[in-house]
């Protein structure tokens, strides 16, 4: 109900009389706009995907190097990386609004944009429900509210289909590795933990209160994971963090290794809170419960 009310409030604000309007972003900050934004720069790959999925790409005038999906996004000018975007390039695009995130962009970037008087709308989503909220908000910001139910409805149907498919089976212990060295894993508030649970697994790192805590190899071995999934960072703008299964394959006492259940997953699909969340969920479910999808 709260998500629906927030979306309605935003939609009403976007249809208010001509002149300045005020909206609240996902961190509760007030963002003052001169009018409905016609020129948007996205510093968030998930948001970029949402804009295209809603058919609002005509509003997008800039993106980051990491905004690599769909392929036609490459026709849009890049402002550089997420951490250190080129502000000179960004300003030259004359945006009405920059969409950023508190997970991946720097606070200093937002302060510089504020000094330049460029409105910045911050997003944050660590759950499927928050992803639906984000899509609703982007739909309102871009004037594509009518396209939101089509997109979110299809997403939620696929999520529920996975939930039903894995329901009859026992939940194996799952270790998901976001980064190999130092070992970084999903904690309680990470969307990955929610996705693993829906996919029929039990994340061995779900109890950690941090979203992305560091973990020791010894602790991972002690918890005897039955499925190990390594995030592959080698796609998109970076070739670092390529999934390296060799060191894991030596751990023959671990059930996942003994049973041949060591997998690699595309980070660009599983780590973005956007329209491809169901695709990432289905990938996880097939790794955790192949017997449910034969």
Order of alpha helices (4+ residues) and beta strands (2+ residues): alpha-beta-beta-beta-alpha-beta-alpha-beta-alpha-beta-alpha-alpha-beta-beta-alpha-beta-alpha-beta-alpha-alpha-beta-alpha-alpha
